[in-house]
Amino acid sequence: MKKIIIIILSAFLVTSAFASISNERKISTEMKFEEPVIVQGEETRILMEGKEYIMQAGEPILPYENKVLVLPINAKIEKIDFTVSGKKEIKISSPVAIFEPIWSNGKYEEKIEKIYPENWISYNIGVGLNGESRAIFVSINAYPVRYLPEEKKIIYAEKIKIEVSYSLGKSIFTNDVYDLLIITHKNFVEELEPLVEHKESFGIKTKMVTTDEVYAHPSAMQGRDDAEKVKYFIKNAIEEWGIKYVMLVGGLSSPIKSETWLVPTRDSNLDDGSESNYTTDLYFADIYKYENGSLVFDDWDSNGNGIFAEWKGMRVDKRDFYPDVYVGRLACRSEKEVRDVVNKIINYEKNTYGKDWFKRVVLVGGDTFNDISGNNYYEGEIANQKVAEILSDFEAIKIWWSQGNVNQRNVLNALSQGCGFVHLSGHGSPEAWFVKDFVQNPHGKYIWALDVYHIPMIKNGEKLPVVIIGGCHNSMINTSLYKSTTDVIKTIIIKYILGKPYQTWYWLPSPECMGWWFVKEPSGGAIATFGCTGLGYGTIGDSDKDGIPDCIQYLLTWLELRFFEVYKNGDEILGRAWGNAIKDYINKFMSGKIGQTDAKTVEEWILLGDPTLKIGGYV
């Protein structure tokens, strides 16, 4: 997989090399490009060896080069200049190929009429954590090839030079009182006290507050609703205490029927045409944005209409996306669930290190998408195999459609043996997970691999994995028995009896979603999960013709694989690995025109677990 070039700017190096006056810093970078290879047919492919490719839904597939500049958190960017040289034109006989991501309800297409991309470079300035340090990210895309569809030609450049000028001011982030902030309902305080003591014993300075305390705090008063009050409180905790981790402990008030949250959530109102909203805890992680040379509060409501994270037609809220704290949620609905999960975390961190079972990874996958592009890829298995390559020192246990061993018994048996990680790459719903077979059934046969009622049958005791669930809606934490049962009954009556269309994400009645059931299960299950609160995006084929299946290069699977790479590279704190994977996704894919698919991918990928968890336990 191609690497993003990272340039880290330290005050000393930049001052000595580029300063022309006492507080002026400059840095420049130059990118050179070979003449593109043009492959023409019914559609035109523009190829450049060693480059990335634009993969925005409905837009031309063209090469680009990405560079990320990491500036000090107190930097003020004065200007970003660029020059282009060696421009040449090439006529083409057919339209440039368009990228088409896949999700459950079809494809997205958008007609391109003007020059694309609009400029030779694009950039995004964001604010967030870079490991344990706060930083400003300047992620720049340089586009050596631009497409003029009406003139049936491309223009390419041999060289693009970029210069960034900035100055340094005073940082507001100087305090270091606490590391972890726990926000919970007042009913859970007693059950969480052993966890606070445990965290403190391992050097994690921890502060626990109730939602009542949050709502009454002066910093939260300007919040328009409970979720925004929590976000303002987190901002104050960063500046007053220096916290970098936030654990939200509380889900819906009942698994039966409830719309009341013990700790609030925020719905993103990104409407992709298939669903209009979904839960996102990234809202509580993305506290700041860079605006007019300053860091300001990012309320995710840039148009001020009270609809948060809006994206419908031309109404799009601009947001930063970068995590400023590492957030995980324990979506507990009762004191018992809190006690069970607290005991699991404490036992895991104390007793896992050095155990043989941890060095196993269970991989389950099949043929996720129909190969209409002509590439006969088994996307789920390819993703699994990439995980096995990343975790090369782990024993890989493969349950694959191609091996004929995907069934509920084999999945349960593999999980019951204990393992450090599980990667499920396929399709999902709030209460179930499947692989698919498009080889023997062109319409796609679902192969039921696991559902929430199987989780209590997993006999792994304290041999608990981190589970990455690739699919749709498996971490939809607003699931309840009433909501799911009602939807299943409506589906039976409207769709199957009356023969009319009805959209639902539920296959079974369930009081809680799979992602959380794994974690809350007292007899085993998982120590933490990652999954989607909405529709998960994937893609097929090899659109950029680089010989690597697109399914592992873009969208949700890229993010999942990046998490494993971050862990393998030494990041063993769960929330930090999540945050760094999100940051890397934003830097890589969201520096130009931000697409709905990318925005939704980072918003919906939720961590259900302790963000300070030491993966593999403490020595």
VMD Tcl script that draws the C-alpha trace (Angstrom):
set ca {
  {0.00 0.00 0.00}
  {1.32 3.38 -0.95}
  {2.62 5.61 1.80}
  {1.63 9.16 2.63}
  {4.69 11.38 2.89}
  {4.76 13.04 6.30}
  {6.80 16.17 6.87}
  {7.10 17.10 10.53}
  {7.96 20.70 11.16}
  {9.76 21.37 14.41}
  {10.27 24.93 15.55}
  {14.05 24.49 15.68}
  {14.50 23.04 12.19}
  {12.17 25.46 10.50}
  {13.62 28.44 12.34}
  {17.18 27.59 11.40}
  {16.42 26.67 7.80}
  {13.64 28.95 6.67}
  {13.26 31.95 8.96}
  {13.76 35.32 7.36}
  {12.50 37.31 10.32}
  {12.19 36.36 13.99}
  {8.70 34.80 13.83}
  {8.35 33.90 10.16}
  {8.58 30.30 9.05}
  {8.46 28.91 5.54}
  {8.69 25.48 4.07}
  {8.48 24.40 0.46}
  {8.09 21.07 -1.24}
  {8.44 20.17 -4.89}
  {6.79 17.27 -6.70}
  {7.90 16.02 -10.11}
  {5.75 13.91 -12.41}
  {6.37 11.67 -15.39}
  {4.13 11.83 -18.46}
  {0.95 9.84 -17.72}
  {0.16 6.57 -19.47}
  {-3.13 6.83 -21.38}
  {-5.18 3.64 -21.84}
  {-8.15 4.31 -24.14}
  {-11.21 2.20 -24.85}
  {-14.87 2.70 -23.97}
  {-13.45 4.78 -21.12}
  {-10.03 6.34 -20.66}
  {-7.66 5.36 -17.86}
  {-4.98 7.84 -16.77}
  {-2.13 5.97 -15.08}
  {0.92 7.26 -13.21}
  {3.20 4.80 -11.49}
  {3.57 5.26 -7.75}
  {0.75 7.80 -7.36}
  {-2.52 7.77 -5.49}
  {-5.83 8.03 -7.37}
  {-8.87 10.19 -6.73}
  {-11.65 7.88 -5.60}
  {-14.61 10.19 -5.03}
  {-18.06 8.79 -5.75}
  {-19.15 9.66 -9.28}
  {-15.97 11.55 -10.17}
  {-13.08 10.85 -12.60}
  {-10.28 8.54 -11.49}
  {-7.14 10.68 -11.79}
  {-3.69 10.49 -10.16}
  {-2.56 12.73 -7.33}
  {0.21 13.01 -4.77}
  {-0.49 13.71 -1.11}
  {1.79 15.36 1.41}
  {0.90 16.09 5.01}
  {2.59 18.91 6.88}
  {2.35 18.62 10.67}
  {2.70 22.04 12.30}
  {2.88 22.99 15.99}
  {-0.51 23.57 17.58}
  {0.33 27.27 18.07}
  {1.09 27.86 14.37}
  {-0.77 30.50 12.39}
  {-0.72 29.85 8.66}
  {-0.09 33.05 6.74}
  {-0.41 31.74 3.18}
  {-0.05 28.70 0.93}
  {1.41 29.39 -2.52}
  {2.09 27.08 -5.44}
  {3.61 27.22 -8.92}
  {3.06 24.84 -11.83}
  {5.53 24.25 -14.66}
  {5.85 22.04 -17.74}
  {2.15 21.97 -18.66}
  {1.16 19.90 -21.70}
  {-2.11 18.84 -23.35}
  {-3.16 15.39 -24.56}
  {-6.33 14.63 -26.56}
  {-8.43 11.61 -25.52}
  {-11.15 9.77 -27.44}
  {-13.43 8.61 -24.60}
  {-14.52 9.87 -21.15}
  {-12.22 9.35 -18.19}
  {-13.31 6.41 -16.00}
  {-15.60 7.24 -13.07}
  {-15.30 5.80 -9.54}
  {-18.39 3.99 -8.25}
  {-18.42 2.84 -4.61}
  {-20.91 0.16 -3.61}
  {-23.26 -0.11 -0.68}
  {-26.38 -2.10 -0.09}
  {-28.78 -0.06 -2.23}
  {-26.77 0.63 -5.37}
  {-24.41 3.17 -6.89}
  {-23.83 6.88 -6.79}
  {-23.09 8.82 -9.95}
  {-22.42 12.50 -10.67}
  {-21.86 14.07 -14.07}
  {-18.65 16.08 -14.50}
  {-18.88 18.93 -17.01}
  {-16.18 21.47 -16.03}
  {-12.43 21.06 -15.65}
  {-11.62 18.51 -12.97}
  {-10.03 18.92 -10.49}
  {-10.82 22.63 -10.23}
  {-7.22 23.53 -9.37}
  {-3.72 22.05 -9.47}
  {-3.72 21.61 -5.71}
  {-6.22 21.33 -2.90}
  {-5.57 21.33 0.81}
  {-7.29 20.86 4.10}
  {-6.23 22.48 7.38}
  {-7.29 20.55 10.46}
  {-6.65 20.39 14.19}
  {-6.22 17.23 16.21}
  {-4.13 14.82 18.19}
  {-1.02 13.39 16.60}
  {-0.25 10.55 18.98}
  {-0.10 12.28 22.37}
  {0.66 15.76 20.96}
  {-1.71 18.35 19.57}
  {-0.99 19.58 16.07}
  {-2.25 21.43 13.02}
  {-2.40 19.29 9.90}
  {-1.98 20.77 6.43}
  {-2.86 17.93 4.09}
  {-2.12 18.84 0.48}
  {-3.11 17.07 -2.72}
  {-1.23 17.94 -5.90}
  {-3.02 16.96 -9.12}
  {-0.61 16.44 -12.04}
  {-3.47 15.66 -14.44}
  {-6.65 17.70 -15.00}
  {-9.55 16.64 -17.20}
  {-11.57 18.86 -19.58}
  {-14.53 16.64 -20.61}
  {-16.14 19.03 -23.10}
  {-12.83 19.51 -24.94}
  {-11.98 15.80 -24.73}
  {-8.49 16.40 -23.42}
  {-6.32 16.35 -20.33}
  {-3.65 18.79 -19.16}
  {-0.73 17.46 -17.19}
  {2.12 19.16 -15.34}
  {5.73 18.07 -14.96}
  {6.31 19.89 -11.68}
  {4.31 21.47 -8.87}
  {6.03 23.48 -6.11}
  {4.21 24.41 -2.90}
  {5.29 26.87 -0.20}
  {3.65 27.32 3.21}
  {4.32 30.38 5.37}
  {3.35 30.48 9.03}
  {4.16 32.12 12.35}
  {4.05 30.91 15.95}
  {1.89 32.25 18.75}
  {1.10 31.25 22.31}
  {-0.41 27.82 22.98}
  {-3.48 27.45 25.19}
  {-2.71 23.77 25.83}
  {-0.30 23.81 28.76}
  {-2.10 21.97 31.58}
  {-1.56 18.30 32.43}
  {-3.83 17.44 35.36}
  {-5.77 14.43 34.03}
  {-5.41 11.96 31.16}
  {-8.85 10.35 31.09}
  {-12.26 11.94 31.54}
  {-15.16 9.58 32.32}
  {-18.63 11.04 31.73}
  {-21.43 8.88 33.10}
  {-24.91 8.82 34.56}
  {-25.20 9.32 38.32}
  {-26.56 5.76 38.72}
  {-23.25 4.28 37.52}
  {-20.77 6.13 39.73}
  {-20.40 3.43 42.38}
  {-19.94 0.69 39.77}
  {-17.23 2.72 38.00}
  {-15.12 3.55 41.07}
  {-13.10 0.27 40.82}
  {-12.24 1.18 37.22}
  {-11.06 4.64 38.25}
  {-8.82 3.07 40.93}
  {-7.53 0.53 38.42}
  {-6.66 3.21 35.87}
  {-4.91 5.31 38.48}
  {-2.85 2.29 39.54}
  {-1.43 2.11 36.02}
  {-0.58 5.80 35.91}
  {-3.66 7.04 34.02}
  {-4.82 10.16 35.84}
  {-8.61 9.87 35.78}
  {-11.48 12.26 36.45}
  {-15.07 10.99 36.66}
  {-18.07 13.34 36.36}
  {-21.80 12.75 36.04}
  {-24.00 14.19 33.33}
  {-25.74 16.27 36.01}
  {-22.39 17.85 36.89}
  {-21.67 18.43 33.21}
  {-24.99 20.16 32.51}
  {-24.58 22.42 35.56}
  {-20.99 23.44 34.73}
  {-20.51 27.04 33.49}
  {-18.63 25.81 30.41}
  {-21.68 23.83 29.28}
  {-24.26 26.58 29.64}
  {-23.99 27.73 26.02}
  {-24.83 24.25 24.73}
  {-28.12 24.13 22.81}
  {-28.89 20.55 23.86}
  {-27.40 17.91 26.14}
  {-24.97 16.61 23.52}
  {-23.56 20.07 22.85}
  {-23.27 20.71 26.59}
  {-21.15 17.56 26.88}
  {-18.99 18.72 23.98}
  {-18.41 22.15 25.53}
  {-17.51 20.45 28.81}
  {-14.95 18.28 27.01}
  {-13.44 21.43 25.48}
  {-13.09 22.95 28.93}
  {-11.57 19.70 30.26}
  {-8.94 19.79 27.51}
  {-7.95 23.36 28.31}
  {-8.23 23.17 32.11}
  {-7.05 19.61 32.77}
  {-5.22 18.56 29.60}
  {-7.30 15.41 29.03}
  {-6.69 13.35 25.90}
  {-9.10 10.43 26.44}
  {-12.86 10.46 27.01}
  {-14.95 7.47 28.08}
  {-18.71 7.91 27.72}
  {-20.48 5.41 30.00}
  {-24.16 5.14 29.21}
  {-26.50 4.05 26.45}
  {-30.29 4.04 26.19}
  {-32.09 3.85 29.52}
  {-33.71 0.50 28.66}
  {-33.14 -2.38 26.23}
  {-36.92 -2.83 25.86}
  {-38.29 0.53 24.75}
  {-36.52 3.84 25.22}
  {-35.58 7.04 23.45}
  {-33.82 8.43 26.54}
  {-30.02 8.40 26.65}
  {-28.20 8.04 29.96}
  {-25.25 9.77 28.29}
  {-26.26 11.69 25.16}
  {-25.38 10.85 21.58}
  {-25.27 12.96 18.46}
  {-26.81 11.94 15.16}
  {-25.09 12.95 11.95}
  {-27.65 14.24 9.47}
  {-25.67 13.18 6.42}
  {-28.31 11.95 3.99}
  {-26.77 9.57 1.45}
  {-30.09 8.72 -0.16}
  {-30.38 5.41 1.69}
  {-30.53 6.70 5.26}
  {-30.86 10.24 6.53}
  {-29.08 9.99 9.87}
  {-26.96 7.75 12.13}
  {-25.17 7.99 15.47}
  {-21.64 9.39 15.61}
  {-19.37 9.64 18.66}
  {-16.74 11.37 16.51}
  {-18.78 14.48 17.30}
  {-17.49 14.33 20.89}
  {-13.90 13.80 19.72}
  {-13.71 16.63 17.18}
  {-13.63 19.70 19.44}
  {-11.68 22.29 17.45}
  {-11.38 23.56 13.91}
  {-8.92 25.98 12.31}
  {-10.65 29.16 11.19}
  {-9.11 32.47 10.10}
  {-5.79 31.70 11.75}
  {-7.25 30.58 15.08}
  {-8.53 27.47 16.83}
  {-12.28 27.70 17.46}
  {-14.97 25.38 18.77}
  {-16.28 23.04 16.07}
  {-20.03 22.79 16.68}
  {-20.73 20.72 13.51}
  {-23.41 23.27 12.62}
  {-21.55 25.73 10.41}
  {-24.73 27.10 8.81}
  {-26.29 27.69 12.23}
  {-29.67 26.12 11.47}
  {-29.63 23.73 14.43}
  {-29.29 20.61 12.27}
  {-25.96 19.08 13.26}
  {-23.61 17.43 10.76}
  {-26.04 18.26 7.98}
  {-25.39 17.08 4.44}
  {-28.44 17.16 2.21}
  {-28.22 18.66 -1.24}
  {-26.46 22.02 -1.00}
  {-26.87 22.23 2.78}
  {-23.54 20.95 4.06}
  {-22.09 21.67 7.49}
  {-18.33 22.12 7.30}
  {-16.50 20.23 10.02}
  {-12.93 19.41 10.93}
  {-13.35 15.65 11.64}
  {-9.91 15.22 13.30}
  {-10.12 13.76 16.85}
  {-8.96 16.19 19.56}
  {-9.61 13.51 22.18}
  {-9.75 9.74 21.86}
  {-13.35 8.70 22.56}
  {-14.82 5.32 23.41}
  {-18.28 4.47 24.70}
  {-19.51 1.83 27.11}
  {-23.17 1.84 26.01}
  {-24.39 0.41 29.34}
  {-28.09 0.45 30.11}
  {-27.96 -0.92 33.67}
  {-25.72 -1.11 36.73}
  {-25.18 -4.81 36.00}
  {-23.81 -4.08 32.54}
  {-21.42 -1.53 34.05}
  {-20.18 -4.00 36.68}
  {-19.70 -6.72 34.08}
  {-17.75 -4.53 31.66}
  {-15.62 -2.97 34.41}
  {-14.65 -6.44 35.63}
  {-13.78 -7.48 32.07}
  {-11.53 -4.45 31.54}
  {-9.71 -4.87 34.84}
  {-9.16 -8.61 34.35}
  {-8.05 -8.13 30.74}
  {-5.45 -5.50 31.51}
  {-4.10 -7.45 34.50}
  {-4.09 -10.98 33.09}
  {-3.74 -10.96 29.30}
  {-0.07 -10.12 28.80}
  {2.07 -13.01 27.58}
  {-0.82 -15.43 27.06}
  {-0.58 -17.70 24.02}
  {-4.24 -17.30 23.08}
  {-3.75 -13.57 22.45}
  {-1.47 -14.31 19.47}
  {-4.37 -15.66 17.42}
  {-6.55 -13.72 14.98}
  {-9.87 -15.08 13.70}
  {-10.71 -14.04 10.13}
  {-14.17 -14.53 8.63}
  {-15.09 -13.46 5.10}
  {-16.51 -14.33 1.70}
  {-17.49 -12.76 -1.61}
  {-18.85 -9.47 -0.29}
  {-19.87 -7.80 -3.57}
  {-20.97 -8.89 -7.03}
  {-18.04 -8.52 -9.41}
  {-19.79 -6.53 -12.12}
  {-16.45 -4.95 -13.05}
  {-15.11 -8.26 -14.32}
  {-12.66 -8.72 -11.44}
  {-13.48 -11.93 -9.62}
  {-12.39 -10.78 -6.16}
  {-13.61 -12.31 -2.90}
  {-13.53 -8.96 -1.12}
  {-14.04 -10.21 2.43}
  {-11.36 -12.86 2.13}
  {-8.92 -10.41 0.52}
  {-9.44 -8.03 3.45}
  {-8.95 -10.90 5.93}
  {-5.75 -11.96 4.17}
  {-4.38 -8.43 4.43}
  {-5.01 -8.51 8.19}
  {-3.13 -11.82 8.37}
  {-0.19 -10.22 6.56}
  {-0.17 -7.20 8.88}
  {-0.38 -9.42 11.98}
  {2.26 -11.77 10.59}
  {3.32 -12.94 14.06}
  {-0.24 -14.04 14.89}
  {-1.73 -17.44 14.09}
  {-4.43 -16.75 11.48}
  {-7.61 -18.83 11.77}
  {-9.51 -18.46 8.49}
  {-13.21 -19.17 8.13}
  {-13.88 -18.45 4.47}
  {-16.60 -19.03 1.92}
  {-13.98 -20.31 -0.54}
  {-12.97 -22.99 1.97}
  {-16.58 -24.01 2.56}
  {-16.34 -23.62 6.33}
  {-18.45 -20.51 7.00}
  {-21.16 -21.48 9.47}
  {-22.24 -20.50 12.95}
  {-20.68 -23.52 14.66}
  {-17.22 -22.90 13.21}
  {-17.33 -19.21 14.09}
  {-18.40 -19.97 17.68}
  {-15.74 -22.67 18.08}
  {-12.99 -20.38 16.80}
  {-14.00 -17.53 19.10}
  {-14.33 -19.88 22.08}
  {-10.66 -20.84 21.78}
  {-9.71 -17.25 22.58}
  {-7.88 -14.75 20.37}
  {-6.43 -11.27 20.41}
  {-8.36 -9.97 17.41}
  {-11.34 -10.86 15.23}
  {-11.92 -9.41 11.76}
  {-15.35 -9.96 10.26}
  {-15.46 -8.64 6.68}
  {-18.88 -8.91 5.08}
  {-22.43 -7.64 5.59}
  {-24.36 -6.81 8.72}
  {-27.45 -5.57 10.47}
  {-27.84 -4.39 14.07}
  {-28.29 -7.95 15.33}
  {-26.60 -10.22 12.77}
  {-23.57 -10.60 10.51}
  {-23.23 -12.47 7.20}
  {-20.92 -13.32 4.35}
  {-22.20 -13.50 0.79}
  {-21.88 -15.84 -2.16}
  {-22.08 -14.20 -5.58}
  {-20.30 -17.07 -7.34}
  {-23.01 -19.72 -7.18}
  {-25.82 -17.18 -6.78}
  {-25.56 -14.02 -8.95}
  {-28.12 -12.26 -6.76}
  {-25.97 -12.80 -3.69}
  {-26.84 -15.55 -1.23}
  {-26.54 -14.53 2.43}
  {-24.66 -17.01 4.61}
  {-25.63 -16.44 8.24}
  {-22.46 -16.51 10.32}
  {-23.33 -14.91 13.65}
  {-26.09 -13.06 15.51}
  {-26.53 -11.55 18.95}
  {-28.14 -14.69 20.36}
  {-24.98 -16.67 19.56}
  {-22.74 -14.39 21.62}
  {-23.68 -15.96 25.01}
  {-22.66 -19.31 23.44}
  {-19.07 -18.13 22.97}
  {-17.16 -19.92 25.72}
  {-13.99 -17.82 25.74}
  {-14.20 -16.65 29.37}
  {-11.43 -14.09 29.91}
  {-9.79 -14.75 26.51}
  {-11.29 -11.62 25.03}
  {-10.57 -10.20 21.56}
  {-10.86 -6.76 20.04}
  {-13.49 -7.37 17.34}
  {-13.57 -5.37 14.10}
  {-16.96 -5.86 12.43}
  {-16.99 -4.94 8.75}
  {-20.56 -4.45 7.58}
  {-23.61 -2.22 7.99}
  {-25.29 -1.18 11.26}
  {-23.63 -3.73 13.57}
  {-22.88 -0.96 16.09}
  {-26.24 0.83 15.86}
  {-26.44 1.54 19.57}
  {-29.96 3.01 19.44}
  {-31.35 -0.51 18.89}
  {-34.13 -1.61 21.25}
  {-36.42 -4.62 21.43}
  {-39.49 -2.51 20.68}
  {-37.93 -0.74 17.70}
  {-36.47 -3.89 16.15}
  {-39.59 -6.01 16.72}
  {-41.83 -3.32 15.25}
  {-39.64 -3.07 12.17}
  {-39.54 -6.84 11.66}
  {-43.35 -7.06 11.90}
  {-43.75 -4.16 9.44}
  {-41.36 -5.88 7.04}
  {-43.37 -9.12 7.14}
  {-46.69 -7.35 6.57}
  {-45.72 -4.60 4.10}
  {-42.98 -6.29 2.11}
  {-43.84 -9.99 2.15}
  {-47.64 -10.03 2.56}
  {-48.66 -6.84 0.73}
  {-45.72 -6.93 -1.68}
  {-44.88 -3.26 -1.23}
  {-41.41 -1.76 -0.68}
  {-40.28 -1.25 2.91}
  {-36.78 -0.43 4.07}
  {-35.48 -1.80 7.34}
  {-32.07 -2.66 8.74}
  {-33.40 -5.33 11.15}
  {-33.53 -9.05 10.42}
  {-34.40 -10.16 13.97}
  {-35.90 -8.59 17.08}
  {-33.04 -7.64 19.39}
  {-32.74 -5.53 22.56}
  {-29.19 -4.38 21.73}
  {-26.85 -4.27 18.74}
  {-24.15 -6.83 18.03}
  {-21.24 -4.46 18.59}
  {-22.35 -3.72 22.14}
  {-23.59 -7.25 22.97}
  {-20.07 -8.55 22.34}
  {-18.73 -6.14 24.97}
  {-21.46 -6.38 27.61}
  {-21.61 -10.21 27.56}
  {-20.50 -11.24 31.10}
  {-19.37 -14.80 30.26}
  {-17.04 -13.85 27.42}
  {-17.59 -12.12 24.10}
  {-15.15 -9.27 23.43}
  {-13.21 -6.61 25.29}
  {-14.08 -3.98 22.66}
  {-15.55 -3.65 19.18}
  {-15.32 -1.38 16.18}
  {-18.26 -1.18 13.81}
  {-20.61 1.00 11.80}
  {-23.64 2.77 13.20}
  {-25.00 3.16 9.65}
  {-24.46 1.78 6.16}
  {-20.84 0.80 5.63}
  {-19.22 1.60 2.30}
  {-17.07 -0.65 0.15}
  {-15.92 -0.85 -3.43}
  {-15.11 -3.45 -6.07}
  {-12.72 -4.15 -8.90}
  {-9.42 -2.43 -9.65}
  {-10.51 0.98 -10.92}
  {-7.04 2.53 -10.72}
  {-5.44 -0.44 -12.51}
  {-2.57 -0.72 -10.04}
  {-2.99 -4.47 -9.57}
  {-4.32 -4.10 -6.01}
  {-8.03 -4.78 -5.34}
  {-9.81 -1.52 -4.60}
  {-11.70 -3.18 -1.75}
  {-8.63 -2.88 0.50}
  {-7.48 0.52 -0.76}
  {-10.51 2.67 0.00}
  {-13.42 3.36 2.34}
  {-14.30 1.20 5.36}
  {-11.89 -1.67 4.75}
  {-8.95 0.73 4.34}
  {-9.84 2.23 7.73}
  {-10.07 -1.20 9.36}
  {-6.71 -2.23 7.91}
  {-5.15 1.05 8.98}
  {-6.17 0.32 12.57}
  {-4.27 -2.97 12.41}
  {-1.25 -1.23 10.86}
  {-1.23 1.45 13.56}
  {-1.34 -1.27 16.24}
  {1.40 -3.27 14.51}
  {3.55 -0.13 14.37}
  {3.51 0.03 18.16}
  {0.35 1.92 19.13}
  {-1.09 -0.40 21.79}
  {-3.58 1.98 23.42}
  {-6.97 1.22 21.89}
  {-8.42 4.72 21.60}
  {-5.18 6.18 20.31}
  {-4.99 3.49 17.63}
  {-8.58 4.36 16.66}
  {-7.81 8.08 16.57}
  {-4.62 7.71 14.57}
  {-6.40 5.50 12.03}
  {-9.15 8.14 11.68}
  {-6.52 10.91 11.36}
  {-4.65 8.97 8.68}
  {-7.88 8.38 6.75}
  {-8.70 12.09 6.80}
  {-5.19 13.04 5.70}
  {-5.21 10.52 2.88}
  {-8.72 10.83 1.49}
  {-10.19 14.14 2.67}
  {-7.64 16.74 1.54}
  {-9.46 17.69 -1.64}
  {-13.18 17.80 -2.20}
  {-14.63 15.87 0.73}
  {-17.13 13.26 -0.41}
  {-20.13 11.95 1.49}
  {-18.72 8.44 1.48}
  {-15.51 9.49 3.21}
  {-17.25 11.75 5.72}
  {-19.68 9.01 6.66}
  {-16.94 6.39 6.90}
  {-15.09 8.28 9.65}
  {-18.24 9.47 11.42}
  {-19.96 6.11 11.77}
  {-16.95 3.97 12.81}
  {-17.52 3.83 16.55}
  {-15.38 2.39 19.35}
  {-17.43 0.49 21.92}
  {-14.90 0.00 24.68}
  {-12.36 1.67 26.93}
  {-10.28 4.19 24.92}
  {-7.35 3.80 27.36}
  {-7.34 -0.01 27.11}
  {-3.86 -1.48 26.83}
  {-4.20 -3.94 23.95}
  {-2.73 -7.23 25.11}
  {-2.67 -6.10 28.74}
  {0.02 -4.70 31.02}
  {3.24 -6.51 31.88}
}
mol new
graphics top color blue
foreach p $ca { graphics top sphere $p radius 0.5 }
foreach p [lrange $ca 0 end-1] q [lrange $ca 1 end] { graphics top cylinder $p $q radius 0.2 }
display resetview
